[in-house]
Amino acid sequence: MSQDIRPILAGWDFDPDHVQVRVIVGDDGSERIQMRIDLGLMQMEVDGRPDGERPEGFESYLDYYEAAQTRAEADREDFTLTPEDCARLMREGLQYYHRYLSAFHLERYNWVARDTARNLRLFAFVVRHAGRRRDRLEFDRYRPYVVMMHTRAVASLALADDDHGAAIAKIDEGIAAIRRFLADYGQQEHEAEVSELQFLIQWKTELDRRRPKGPIERLEQQLEVSIKLENYEEAARIRDQISKLRGADSHGQPMLGSS
């Protein structure tokens, strides 16, 4: 069997300005992700560690070190990640980054949500257990970006289900998570400089504008316009409609039998 990959790349020219990814079916019938790079391609497993390896018999080095930390805690022993441990975890985290970036462009948002959650778990673990501050910072500085990507994935899944309310709630969670990151480092005054935070705020505004409005919300918008135009007779009529829809009387008190 030839090991030349040129036939695989035939017709798939590299474009430095775009992320080029595709899903293929391997010889074993399983899906795999391929990313085109300038000197060829990267192929990644869909599940488990992207390179398909099982370091020390675990799904990933993160799982291996988490198990070691749990054992040390049970034995009342200290547990610290060395610089070599952190370098190994960083290389592994990069694999997951390549996979969730590929999955995002493929619109496989469930894969993105899974892998971004995994890397956020990685950052938190290193921050708690790395011996050197520089290692903790090296990982945690990526937290806003990965939070943003995770938020985009889970909110996109909610939008696919036509649940705008859930999507906006997920975006609110992402915004709060990035603000916690800024608070952790005493950088709250630099909110406007964090592009990931500004993206989520703008996306929430756009989604809220496009969110399907219920009858009460539409009437409330009409009421606001009528008041601005000083059309008080129309405003009163709209108020009555809103009260009826809310199951309330003209004084705003719940009617008998309303919930």
Order of alpha helices (4+ residues) and beta strands (2+ residues): alpha-beta-beta-beta-alpha-alpha-alpha-alpha-alpha-alpha-alpha-alpha-alpha
